[in-house]
Amino acid sequence: MKLFTIIIFVYSYWVMEGLNCTIPDSTMLFDNSSDSGKLFSDWAYPKSGDIPLLNRKVFKGQRVTIKEHPYTVSIRRMYAHYCTGAIISKNIVISVAHPLNNVTISELGIVAGETYADRGTIQHTVLLLIIHEDFDPYTLQADLALLTVYEEIEYRISVKPVSLIAPEFILNKTKAFVTGWGRCDITGKELCLPRTSMFNPNEKLDPMLRSVSFDLVVPNVYCEAYKKKDVHIKPGMMCLGQAREENLVAPCLAVPGAPLVVKSKLAGILSWGFGCGYYYDMPLVYTSIQYYQAWLVHNVPIIRKIKRNNFTRLFHSTRAHVLVEWLKKTRIMTPIIHQQKYKNLEATKLDRELTKLKGFVYDIRDYLNGGMFRAAKKAVYNNIKNKRAMITSKIYVEATTTVFPFIGNDTLAEIGFNISDIYSEDETDRKTVQNTSNNTKEKSV
């Protein structure tokens, strides 16, 4: 029976080779550029109405060093590169929300100042993940997130923050740079030392930092192709870059979270789009910093004002959770974990500050013991917000109490007040008080 099976397999293989055919692989439906000898894949647009996620491909991306783009950071997950971000403060990194949504915060870390995504001597501990309150994982609207780290990011020649672009700045006819880490260049002509990770096991990741540049044209006529696929560019999204139809050899970099920088200012964060590496590449879609600047201007100062010692307990809890999980996975005999008797969550000074933030705020408490504290934390936060709202409304009512201006005698007479009666009543009251005082003095004598 085994011999018969082997004969059938060899015969099938010989027939397929004679017909110059290959057995189709599931991955080739999405990326057949390297296996079939084609530079671009002829895979068409996904189902109409679907949002195409970025494929992390890079085409003709220029190799750069971190000193050229010192604001770019590698967001790590389980110590492997996961997505790209940008430094906007000593303890705040900005990126897109969709790859970070529902990711346990203890798995995340930030590495700055490294050209290669597989290197780094210091990994900063992420304590807070703040996702925009209007974020929609299905339409990727408001695809914006902030990550707060405990250890301050030390600025140097290879580590610097990027300023936010001004709301009134006109992007049209300016040059933009997009930088990040993606797959090995699809041309196969660029040097690449491929890496892989458990989150993208079928992809060859290039640890070298890459960058592409292009001239911005707003509005972009090639973005109309998304509407034909029943995908609409919503407010807060920017469709920018070249289409493959416009320029067959246009460079592209489809990396989630890659910062779009114009004149050394952060203008957008790469979010989604159909490209790159296809014959039908479209311009990619970015989250607009100008549109969400009010949200950033509200949240960033609040985070920066929180003192580091207020984060200490949260930092110790996060690191302890990481250590326990590491011991569970690396020991043959599972270590005996101290069974802590959890008490009801109580609001801390840090919580009172965090409730001032706009958006969904996540920390290690949202993920402990399968998220058993998430509901309790949400209740505590709602209680703090309700109390603050009551106090604010009371102050507002007192501040908006109607105060009558100074009114002249003629106006008082018009509305029925006789000013002479008021004066006579005051004089009568004054005389009464004076007579009472005199009588008291006589009695005392």
DRENDO-1510 file (C-alpha; in Angstrom, 1 decimal, always signed):
<recs>
REC; n; res; u; v; w
REC; 1; MET; +0.0; +0.0; +0.0 .
REC; 2; LYS; +2.8; +2.4; +0.9 .
REC; 3; LEU; +4.6; +1.6; -2.4 .
REC; 4; PHE; +1.5; +2.3; -4.4 .
REC; 5; THR; +1.0; +5.7; -2.6 .
REC; 6; ILE; +4.7; +6.6; -3.4 .
REC; 7; ILE; +4.3; +5.6; -7.1 .
REC; 8; ILE; +1.1; +7.8; -7.4 .
REC; 9; PHE; +2.8; +10.8; -5.7 .
REC; 10; VAL; +5.9; +10.5; -8.0 .
REC; 11; TYR; +3.7; +10.2; -11.1 .
REC; 12; SER; +1.6; +13.2; -10.1 .
REC; 13; TYR; +4.7; +15.3; -9.5 .
REC; 14; TRP; +6.1; +14.2; -12.9 .
REC; 15; VAL; +2.8; +15.1; -14.7 .
REC; 16; MET; +2.7; +18.5; -12.9 .
REC; 17; GLU; +6.3; +19.3; -13.9 .
REC; 18; GLY; +5.6; +18.2; -17.5 .
REC; 19; LEU; +2.7; +20.6; -17.6 .
REC; 20; ASN; +4.8; +23.3; -16.0 .
REC; 21; CYS; +2.4; +23.6; -13.1 .
REC; 22; THR; +2.9; +23.9; -9.4 .
REC; 23; ILE; +0.7; +22.9; -6.5 .
REC; 24; PRO; -0.8; +26.2; -5.3 .
REC; 25; ASP; +0.2; +27.4; -1.8 .
REC; 26; SER; -2.3; +29.4; +0.3 .
REC; 27; THR; +0.3; +32.2; +0.9 .
REC; 28; MET; +0.8; +32.7; -2.9 .
REC; 29; LEU; -2.7; +34.0; -3.2 .
REC; 30; PHE; -1.5; +37.0; -1.2 .
REC; 31; ASP; +2.1; +37.3; -2.0 .
REC; 32; ASN; +3.6; +35.5; -5.0 .
REC; 33; SER; +6.2; +38.1; -5.9 .
REC; 34; SER; +9.2; +36.2; -4.7 .
REC; 35; ASP; +8.1; +32.6; -5.5 .
REC; 36; SER; +6.8; +33.2; -9.0 .
REC; 37; GLY; +9.5; +35.6; -10.1 .
REC; 38; LYS; +7.1; +38.5; -10.4 .
REC; 39; LEU; +8.0; +41.8; -8.9 .
REC; 40; PHE; +4.4; +42.7; -8.0 .
REC; 41; SER; +1.5; +40.4; -7.0 .
REC; 42; ASP; -1.6; +40.4; -9.2 .
REC; 43; TRP; -3.8; +39.8; -6.2 .
REC; 44; ALA; -6.8; +42.1; -6.6 .
REC; 45; TYR; -8.5; +44.3; -4.0 .
REC; 46; PRO; -10.2; +42.4; -1.1 .
REC; 47; LYS; -13.9; +42.1; -0.8 .
REC; 48; SER; -15.8; +45.3; -1.5 .
REC; 49; GLY; -16.3; +47.3; +1.7 .
REC; 50; ASP; -13.4; +45.8; +3.6 .
REC; 51; ILE; -10.7; +47.9; +5.1 .
REC; 52; PRO; -7.3; +46.5; +3.8 .
REC; 53; LEU; -4.7; +46.2; +6.5 .
REC; 54; LEU; -1.1; +47.1; +5.8 .
REC; 55; ASN; +1.0; +44.1; +4.7 .
REC; 56; ARG; +4.3; +45.5; +6.1 .
REC; 57; LYS; +5.9; +45.2; +2.6 .
REC; 58; VAL; +8.7; +47.6; +1.5 .
REC; 59; PHE; +9.5; +48.5; -2.1 .
REC; 60; LYS; +12.6; +50.6; -3.0 .
REC; 61; GLY; +12.8; +51.8; +0.6 .
REC; 62; GLN; +16.0; +53.7; +1.3 .
REC; 63; ARG; +18.3; +52.3; +4.0 .
REC; 64; VAL; +18.7; +55.0; +6.7 .
REC; 65; THR; +20.2; +55.3; +10.2 .
REC; 66; ILE; +18.3; +56.2; +13.3 .
REC; 67; LYS; +20.3; +59.5; +13.5 .
REC; 68; GLU; +18.5; +60.7; +10.3 .
REC; 69; HIS; +15.1; +60.0; +11.9 .
REC; 70; PRO; +15.8; +60.0; +15.7 .
REC; 71; TYR; +12.1; +60.2; +16.6 .
REC; 72; THR; +11.4; +56.7; +15.3 .
REC; 73; VAL; +11.0; +53.9; +17.9 .
REC; 74; SER; +10.5; +50.2; +17.8 .
REC; 75; ILE; +7.4; +49.0; +19.7 .
REC; 76; ARG; +8.3; +45.5; +20.9 .
REC; 77; ARG; +5.9; +42.7; +21.9 .
REC; 78; MET; +7.4; +39.9; +23.8 .
REC; 79; TYR; +10.8; +41.5; +23.0 .
REC; 80; ALA; +10.3; +41.2; +19.2 .
REC; 81; HIS; +9.6; +44.1; +16.9 .
REC; 82; TYR; +5.8; +44.5; +16.6 .
REC; 83; CYS; +5.1; +48.0; +15.1 .
REC; 84; THR; +6.5; +51.5; +14.7 .
REC; 85; GLY; +6.0; +54.6; +16.7 .
REC; 86; ALA; +7.3; +58.1; +17.2 .
REC; 87; ILE; +8.6; +60.0; +20.3 .
REC; 88; ILE; +6.6; +63.2; +21.2 .
REC; 89; SER; +7.7; +63.5; +24.8 .
REC; 90; LYS; +10.3; +62.0; +27.3 .
REC; 91; ASN; +7.7; +59.4; +28.3 .
REC; 92; ILE; +5.1; +59.4; +25.5 .
REC; 93; VAL; +5.1; +57.5; +22.2 .
REC; 94; ILE; +2.4; +57.9; +19.6 .
REC; 95; SER; +1.3; +55.1; +17.2 .
REC; 96; VAL; -1.8; +53.6; +15.7 .
REC; 97; ALA; -4.4; +51.8; +17.8 .
REC; 98; HIS; -5.4; +48.8; +15.8 .
REC; 99; PRO; -2.3; +46.6; +16.3 .
REC; 100; LEU; -2.2; +47.5; +20.0 .
REC; 101; ASN; -5.9; +47.0; +20.8 .
REC; 102; ASN; -6.5; +44.0; +23.1 .
REC; 103; VAL; -2.8; +43.4; +23.6 .
REC; 104; THR; -1.7; +42.7; +27.2 .
REC; 105; ILE; +0.2; +45.8; +28.3 .
REC; 106; SER; +2.9; +43.7; +30.0 .
REC; 107; GLU; +3.9; +42.3; +26.6 .
REC; 108; LEU; +4.8; +45.7; +25.2 .
REC; 109; GLY; +8.0; +47.7; +25.4 .
REC; 110; ILE; +9.7; +50.6; +23.7 .
REC; 111; VAL; +13.2; +50.7; +22.2 .
REC; 112; ALA; +14.6; +54.0; +21.0 .
REC; 113; GLY; +17.9; +55.0; +19.4 .
REC; 114; GLU; +18.4; +51.8; +17.4 .
REC; 115; THR; +18.8; +51.5; +13.6 .
REC; 116; TYR; +18.1; +47.8; +13.7 .
REC; 117; ALA; +14.8; +46.5; +15.1 .
REC; 118; ASP; +16.4; +43.3; +16.5 .
REC; 119; ARG; +18.8; +45.3; +18.8 .
REC; 120; GLY; +18.6; +47.4; +21.9 .
REC; 121; THR; +20.2; +47.6; +25.3 .
REC; 122; ILE; +17.3; +49.3; +27.1 .
REC; 123; GLN; +13.6; +48.4; +26.7 .
REC; 124; HIS; +11.3; +51.0; +28.3 .
REC; 125; THR; +8.4; +49.6; +30.3 .
REC; 126; VAL; +5.0; +50.6; +29.0 .
REC; 127; LEU; +2.6; +51.5; +31.9 .
REC; 128; LEU; -0.3; +53.1; +30.1 .
REC; 129; LEU; -2.0; +52.6; +26.8 .
REC; 130; ILE; -4.4; +55.3; +25.8 .
REC; 131; ILE; -6.6; +54.6; +22.8 .
REC; 132; HIS; -8.9; +57.3; +21.3 .
REC; 133; GLU; -12.4; +57.1; +22.5 .
REC; 134; ASP; -13.8; +57.1; +18.9 .
REC; 135; PHE; -11.6; +54.3; +17.7 .
REC; 136; ASP; -13.5; +51.8; +15.6 .
REC; 137; PRO; -11.6; +48.5; +14.9 .
REC; 138; TYR; -13.8; +47.8; +11.9 .
REC; 139; THR; -13.5; +51.1; +10.0 .
REC; 140; LEU; -10.2; +52.2; +11.7 .
REC; 141; GLN; -11.6; +55.6; +12.4 .
REC; 142; ALA; -9.7; +57.5; +15.1 .
REC; 143; ASP; -6.8; +55.0; +14.7 .
REC; 144; LEU; -4.6; +56.7; +17.3 .
REC; 145; ALA; -2.9; +55.6; +20.5 .
REC; 146; LEU; -0.5; +57.0; +23.1 .
REC; 147; LEU; +1.9; +54.8; +25.1 .
REC; 148; THR; +3.4; +56.0; +28.4 .
REC; 149; VAL; +6.6; +54.6; +29.7 .
REC; 150; TYR; +8.0; +54.6; +33.2 .
REC; 151; GLU; +11.7; +55.2; +32.4 .
REC; 152; GLU; +12.2; +58.6; +30.8 .
REC; 153; ILE; +13.6; +58.5; +27.3 .
REC; 154; GLU; +17.0; +60.2; +27.4 .
REC; 155; TYR; +17.5; +62.5; +24.4 .
REC; 156; ARG; +20.8; +62.2; +22.5 .
REC; 157; ILE; +21.9; +62.5; +18.8 .
REC; 158; SER; +20.0; +59.3; +17.9 .
REC; 159; VAL; +16.9; +59.9; +20.2 .
REC; 160; LYS; +14.9; +63.1; +19.8 .
REC; 161; PRO; +11.2; +64.0; +19.9 .
REC; 162; VAL; +9.2; +65.2; +16.9 .
REC; 163; SER; +7.0; +68.2; +17.1 .
REC; 164; LEU; +3.4; +68.2; +16.1 .
REC; 165; ILE; +2.5; +70.0; +12.9 .
REC; 166; ALA; +0.5; +73.2; +13.2 .
REC; 167; PRO; -3.2; +73.0; +12.5 .
REC; 168; GLU; -3.1; +75.7; +9.9 .
REC; 169; PHE; -0.2; +74.1; +8.0 .
REC; 170; ILE; -1.0; +73.4; +4.3 .
REC; 171; LEU; +0.3; +69.9; +3.3 .
REC; 172; ASN; -0.2; +70.3; -0.5 .
REC; 173; LYS; +3.0; +70.5; -2.6 .
REC; 174; THR; +5.3; +69.6; +0.3 .
REC; 175; LYS; +7.8; +66.7; +0.6 .
REC; 176; ALA; +7.0; +63.9; +3.1 .
REC; 177; PHE; +9.1; +61.2; +4.7 .
REC; 178; VAL; +7.7; +57.9; +6.0 .
REC; 179; THR; +10.1; +55.7; +8.1 .
REC; 180; GLY; +9.8; +52.3; +9.8 .
REC; 181; TRP; +10.6; +48.7; +9.9 .
REC; 182; GLY; +8.9; +46.2; +7.5 .
REC; 183; ARG; +9.6; +43.1; +5.4 .
REC; 184; CYS; +12.7; +42.5; +3.3 .
REC; 185; ASP; +12.5; +44.6; +0.1 .
REC; 186; ILE; +10.5; +42.8; -2.5 .
REC; 187; THR; +13.0; +43.6; -5.3 .
REC; 188; GLY; +15.4; +41.1; -3.6 .
REC; 189; LYS; +18.3; +43.4; -4.5 .
REC; 190; GLU; +18.6; +45.1; -1.1 .
REC; 191; LEU; +20.8; +43.6; +1.6 .
REC; 192; CYS; +18.5; +41.9; +4.2 .
REC; 193; LEU; +19.2; +39.8; +7.2 .
REC; 194; PRO; +15.8; +38.3; +7.6 .
REC; 195; ARG; +14.2; +37.9; +11.0 .
REC; 196; THR; +10.8; +36.5; +12.0 .
REC; 197; SER; +8.5; +36.6; +15.0 .
REC; 198; MET; +5.7; +34.6; +16.5 .
REC; 199; PHE; +3.2; +37.3; +15.5 .
REC; 200; ASN; +4.2; +37.2; +11.8 .
REC; 201; PRO; +5.7; +33.7; +11.3 .
REC; 202; ASN; +5.3; +33.6; +7.5 .
REC; 203; GLU; +7.1; +37.0; +6.9 .
REC; 204; LYS; +10.7; +37.8; +6.4 .
REC; 205; LEU; +11.2; +40.9; +8.5 .
REC; 206; ASP; +14.1; +43.3; +7.7 .
REC; 207; PRO; +15.7; +44.6; +10.9 .
REC; 208; MET; +17.2; +47.6; +9.0 .
REC; 209; LEU; +15.4; +50.9; +9.2 .
REC; 210; ARG; +13.9; +52.0; +5.9 .
REC; 211; SER; +12.4; +55.3; +4.6 .
REC; 212; VAL; +10.5; +56.5; +1.6 .
REC; 213; SER; +9.8; +60.0; +0.4 .
REC; 214; PHE; +7.2; +61.5; -1.9 .
REC; 215; ASP; +5.6; +64.8; -2.8 .
REC; 216; LEU; +2.2; +65.4; -1.3 .
REC; 217; VAL; -0.8; +66.2; -3.5 .
REC; 218; VAL; -4.0; +67.1; -1.7 .
REC; 219; PRO; -6.6; +66.1; -2.8 .
REC; 220; ASN; -5.3; +62.9; -4.4 .
REC; 221; VAL; -7.4; +61.8; -7.4 .
REC; 222; TYR; -6.1; +58.2; -7.1 .
REC; 223; CYS; -7.8; +57.9; -3.7 .
REC; 224; GLU; -11.2; +57.9; -5.5 .
REC; 225; ALA; -10.5; +54.2; -6.2 .
REC; 226; TYR; -11.3; +53.4; -2.5 .
REC; 227; LYS; -14.8; +54.8; -3.0 .
REC; 228; LYS; -15.3; +52.5; -5.9 .
REC; 229; LYS; -14.6; +49.7; -3.5 .
REC; 230; ASP; -17.2; +51.1; -1.1 .
REC; 231; VAL; -14.5; +52.2; +1.3 .
REC; 232; HIS; -14.8; +55.8; +2.4 .
REC; 233; ILE; -12.0; +58.1; +3.7 .
REC; 234; LYS; -13.6; +59.4; +6.9 .
REC; 235; PRO; -12.8; +62.6; +8.7 .
REC; 236; GLY; -9.4; +62.4; +10.4 .
REC; 237; MET; -7.9; +60.2; +7.6 .
REC; 238; MET; -5.5; +61.4; +4.9 .
REC; 239; CYS; -5.0; +59.5; +1.7 .
REC; 240; LEU; -1.5; +60.3; +0.5 .
REC; 241; GLY; +1.2; +59.0; -1.7 .
REC; 242; GLN; +1.6; +57.6; -5.2 .
REC; 243; ALA; -0.5; +54.9; -6.9 .
REC; 244; ARG; +1.1; +52.1; -8.9 .
REC; 245; GLU; -1.0; +53.3; -11.9 .
REC; 246; GLU; +0.6; +56.7; -11.6 .
REC; 247; ASN; +4.2; +55.4; -11.3 .
REC; 248; LEU; +5.1; +51.8; -11.8 .
REC; 249; VAL; +8.3; +52.1; -9.8 .
REC; 250; ALA; +7.0; +54.3; -7.1 .
REC; 251; PRO; +8.6; +53.4; -3.7 .
REC; 252; CYS; +6.2; +52.4; -0.9 .
REC; 253; LEU; +6.4; +51.4; +2.7 .
REC; 254; ALA; +3.3; +49.8; +4.3 .
REC; 255; VAL; +4.3; +49.7; +7.9 .
REC; 256; PRO; +1.7; +50.2; +10.7 .
REC; 257; GLY; +2.5; +53.2; +12.9 .
REC; 258; ALA; +5.2; +54.7; +10.6 .
REC; 259; PRO; +5.4; +58.4; +11.2 .
REC; 260; LEU; +4.7; +60.8; +8.3 .
REC; 261; VAL; +7.0; +63.8; +8.7 .
REC; 262; VAL; +6.7; +67.1; +6.8 .
REC; 263; LYS; +9.3; +69.8; +7.3 .
REC; 264; SER; +10.5; +68.1; +10.6 .
REC; 265; LYS; +6.9; +68.0; +11.9 .
REC; 266; LEU; +4.7; +65.0; +12.6 .
REC; 267; ALA; +1.8; +65.2; +10.2 .
REC; 268; GLY; +0.4; +61.7; +10.3 .
REC; 269; ILE; +0.6; +58.1; +11.4 .
REC; 270; LEU; +0.4; +55.3; +8.8 .
REC; 271; SER; -2.9; +53.4; +9.4 .
REC; 272; TRP; -4.2; +51.3; +6.5 .
REC; 273; GLY; -4.4; +50.9; +2.7 .
REC; 274; PHE; -4.1; +48.6; -0.2 .
REC; 275; GLY; -0.4; +48.4; -0.9 .
REC; 276; CYS; +2.4; +48.0; -1.4 .
REC; 277; GLY; +3.6; +45.2; -3.7 .
REC; 278; TYR; +0.6; +44.9; -5.9 .
REC; 279; TYR; +0.0; +45.8; -9.5 .
REC; 280; TYR; -3.1; +47.8; -8.3 .
REC; 281; ASP; -1.4; +49.7; -5.4 .
REC; 282; MET; -3.4; +52.6; -4.1 .
REC; 283; PRO; -2.2; +55.6; -2.0 .
REC; 284; LEU; -2.0; +54.7; +1.7 .
REC; 285; VAL; -4.2; +56.2; +4.4 .
REC; 286; TYR; -2.8; +58.0; +7.5 .
REC; 287; THR; -4.3; +59.2; +10.7 .
REC; 288; SER; -4.2; +63.0; +10.6 .
REC; 289; ILE; -2.4; +64.8; +13.5 .
REC; 290; GLN; -4.0; +68.1; +12.6 .
REC; 291; TYR; -7.5; +66.6; +12.9 .
REC; 292; TYR; -6.8; +65.0; +16.3 .
REC; 293; GLN; -4.5; +67.7; +17.7 .
REC; 294; ALA; -7.1; +68.9; +20.2 .
REC; 295; TRP; -7.1; +65.4; +21.7 .
REC; 296; LEU; -3.4; +65.3; +21.9 .
REC; 297; VAL; -3.1; +68.8; +23.3 .
REC; 298; HIS; -5.6; +67.8; +26.0 .
REC; 299; ASN; -3.9; +64.5; +27.0 .
REC; 300; VAL; -0.2; +65.1; +26.7 .
REC; 301; PRO; +0.0; +67.9; +29.3 .
REC; 302; ILE; -2.0; +65.8; +31.8 .
REC; 303; ILE; +0.4; +62.8; +31.4 .
REC; 304; ARG; +3.5; +65.0; +31.6 .
REC; 305; LYS; +2.3; +66.7; +34.9 .
REC; 306; ILE; +2.0; +63.3; +36.7 .
REC; 307; LYS; +5.1; +62.8; +38.8 .
REC; 308; ARG; +7.1; +59.7; +38.3 .
REC; 309; ASN; +6.7; +58.6; +41.9 .
REC; 310; ASN; +2.9; +58.3; +41.3 .
REC; 311; PHE; +3.7; +55.7; +38.7 .
REC; 312; THR; +6.0; +53.6; +41.0 .
REC; 313; ARG; +3.4; +51.2; +42.3 .
REC; 314; LEU; +2.0; +50.6; +38.9 .
REC; 315; PHE; +5.6; +50.0; +37.6 .
REC; 316; HIS; +6.3; +47.5; +40.3 .
REC; 317; SER; +3.1; +45.6; +39.6 .
REC; 318; THR; +3.8; +45.5; +35.9 .
REC; 319; ARG; +7.3; +44.2; +36.3 .
REC; 320; ALA; +6.2; +41.7; +38.8 .
REC; 321; HIS; +3.6; +40.4; +36.4 .
REC; 322; VAL; +6.2; +40.1; +33.7 .
REC; 323; LEU; +8.5; +38.1; +36.0 .
REC; 324; VAL; +5.8; +35.7; +37.1 .
REC; 325; GLU; +4.8; +35.0; +33.5 .
REC; 326; TRP; +8.4; +34.5; +32.5 .
REC; 327; LEU; +8.9; +32.0; +35.3 .
REC; 328; LYS; +5.9; +30.1; +34.3 .
REC; 329; LYS; +7.1; +29.7; +30.7 .
REC; 330; THR; +10.8; +29.0; +31.4 .
REC; 331; ARG; +10.7; +26.6; +34.4 .
REC; 332; ILE; +10.1; +22.8; +34.1 .
REC; 333; MET; +8.4; +22.9; +37.5 .
REC; 334; THR; +5.9; +25.6; +37.7 .
REC; 335; PRO; +6.9; +27.9; +40.6 .
REC; 336; ILE; +4.6; +28.4; +43.5 .
REC; 337; ILE; +3.0; +31.8; +43.1 .
REC; 338; HIS; +2.1; +33.7; +46.2 .
REC; 339; GLN; -1.7; +33.8; +46.4 .
REC; 340; GLN; -2.6; +37.4; +47.1 .
REC; 341; LYS; -5.9; +38.1; +48.7 .
REC; 342; TYR; -7.2; +40.9; +46.5 .
REC; 343; LYS; -9.1; +43.7; +48.1 .
REC; 344; ASN; -11.6; +46.0; +46.5 .
REC; 345; LEU; -10.0; +48.6; +44.2 .
REC; 346; GLU; -9.8; +52.0; +45.7 .
REC; 347; ALA; -9.1; +55.2; +43.9 .
REC; 348; THR; -5.6; +56.5; +44.1 .
REC; 349; LYS; -4.1; +59.9; +43.4 .
REC; 350; LEU; -2.9; +58.5; +40.0 .
REC; 351; ASP; -6.4; +57.3; +39.2 .
REC; 352; ARG; -7.9; +60.8; +39.9 .
REC; 353; GLU; -5.4; +62.2; +37.4 .
REC; 354; LEU; -5.9; +59.5; +34.8 .
REC; 355; THR; -9.7; +60.0; +34.8 .
REC; 356; LYS; -9.0; +63.5; +33.3 .
REC; 357; LEU; -7.7; +61.9; +30.1 .
REC; 358; LYS; -9.8; +61.5; +27.1 .
REC; 359; GLY; -10.0; +58.0; +25.6 .
REC; 360; PHE; -9.7; +54.4; +26.9 .
REC; 361; VAL; -6.9; +54.1; +29.5 .
REC; 362; TYR; -5.4; +50.7; +30.0 .
REC; 363; ASP; -2.9; +49.5; +32.6 .
REC; 364; ILE; -1.8; +46.2; +34.1 .
REC; 365; ARG; -4.9; +46.0; +36.3 .
REC; 366; ASP; -7.0; +45.5; +33.1 .
REC; 367; TYR; -5.3; +42.2; +32.4 .
REC; 368; LEU; -4.5; +40.6; +35.8 .
REC; 369; ASN; -6.2; +37.2; +36.3 .
REC; 370; GLY; -8.0; +37.3; +33.0 .
REC; 371; GLY; -9.2; +40.8; +33.4 .
REC; 372; MET; -11.1; +40.3; +36.6 .
REC; 373; PHE; -10.3; +43.8; +37.8 .
REC; 374; ARG; -11.3; +45.6; +34.6 .
REC; 375; ALA; -15.0; +46.0; +35.6 .
REC; 376; ALA; -14.0; +47.2; +39.1 .
REC; 377; LYS; -11.6; +49.7; +37.7 .
REC; 378; LYS; -14.2; +51.0; +35.3 .
REC; 379; ALA; -16.6; +51.4; +38.2 .
REC; 380; VAL; -14.0; +53.4; +40.2 .
REC; 381; TYR; -13.2; +55.6; +37.2 .
REC; 382; ASN; -16.9; +56.3; +36.6 .
REC; 383; ASN; -17.4; +57.2; +40.2 .
REC; 384; ILE; -14.6; +59.7; +40.1 .
REC; 385; LYS; -15.9; +61.2; +36.9 .
REC; 386; ASN; -19.4; +61.5; +38.3 .
REC; 387; LYS; -18.2; +63.3; +41.4 .
REC; 388; ARG; -16.1; +65.6; +39.3 .
REC; 389; ALA; -19.0; +66.3; +37.0 .
REC; 390; MET; -21.3; +67.1; +40.0 .
REC; 391; ILE; -18.7; +69.5; +41.5 .
REC; 392; THR; -18.1; +71.1; +38.1 .
REC; 393; SER; -21.8; +71.6; +37.4 .
REC; 394; LYS; -22.3; +73.2; +40.9 .
REC; 395; ILE; -19.5; +75.6; +40.2 .
REC; 396; TYR; -21.0; +76.4; +36.8 .
REC; 397; VAL; -24.4; +77.1; +38.3 .
REC; 398; GLU; -23.0; +79.4; +40.9 .
REC; 399; ALA; -20.8; +81.1; +38.3 .
REC; 400; THR; -23.7; +81.6; +35.9 .
REC; 401; THR; -26.2; +83.0; +38.6 .
REC; 402; THR; -27.9; +86.1; +37.1 .
REC; 403; VAL; -26.3; +89.3; +38.4 .
REC; 404; PHE; -28.3; +92.5; +37.7 .
REC; 405; PRO; -26.2; +95.5; +36.6 .
REC; 406; PHE; -26.3; +98.9; +38.1 .
REC; 407; ILE; -29.7; +100.4; +37.5 .
REC; 408; GLY; -30.4; +104.1; +37.3 .
REC; 409; ASN; -33.2; +105.9; +39.2 .
REC; 410; ASP; -35.2; +106.5; +36.0 .
REC; 411; THR; -35.1; +102.7; +35.2 .
REC; 412; LEU; -36.3; +101.9; +38.7 .
REC; 413; ALA; -39.2; +104.3; +38.4 .
REC; 414; GLU; -40.1; +102.7; +35.1 .
REC; 415; ILE; -40.4; +99.2; +36.7 .
REC; 416; GLY; -42.4; +100.5; +39.7 .
REC; 417; PHE; -39.8; +101.3; +42.3 .
REC; 418; ASN; -40.0; +104.6; +44.0 .
REC; 419; ILE; -36.5; +105.6; +45.0 .
REC; 420; SER; -37.7; +108.1; +47.6 .
REC; 421; ASP; -39.6; +105.4; +49.4 .
REC; 422; ILE; -36.4; +103.3; +49.6 .
REC; 423; TYR; -34.5; +106.3; +51.1 .
REC; 424; SER; -37.4; +107.1; +53.5 .
REC; 425; GLU; -37.4; +103.5; +54.7 .
REC; 426; ASP; -33.7; +103.5; +55.2 .
REC; 427; GLU; -33.9; +106.8; +57.2 .
REC; 428; THR; -36.7; +105.4; +59.4 .
REC; 429; ASP; -34.7; +102.3; +60.1 .
REC; 430; ARG; -31.6; +104.4; +60.9 .
REC; 431; LYS; -33.6; +106.5; +63.4 .
REC; 432; THR; -35.1; +103.5; +65.0 .
REC; 433; VAL; -31.7; +101.9; +65.5 .
REC; 434; GLN; -30.4; +105.2; +66.9 .
REC; 435; ASN; -33.3; +105.6; +69.4 .
REC; 436; THR; -32.9; +102.0; +70.6 .
REC; 437; SER; -29.2; +102.7; +71.2 .
REC; 438; ASN; -29.9; +105.9; +73.1 .
REC; 439; ASN; -32.5; +104.1; +75.3 .
REC; 440; THR; -30.0; +101.4; +76.1 .
REC; 441; LYS; -27.4; +103.9; +77.2 .
REC; 442; GLU; -29.9; +105.8; +79.5 .
REC; 443; LYS; -30.9; +102.5; +81.2 .
REC; 444; SER; -27.3; +101.6; +81.8 .
REC; 445; VAL; -26.6; +105.0; +83.4 .
</recs>
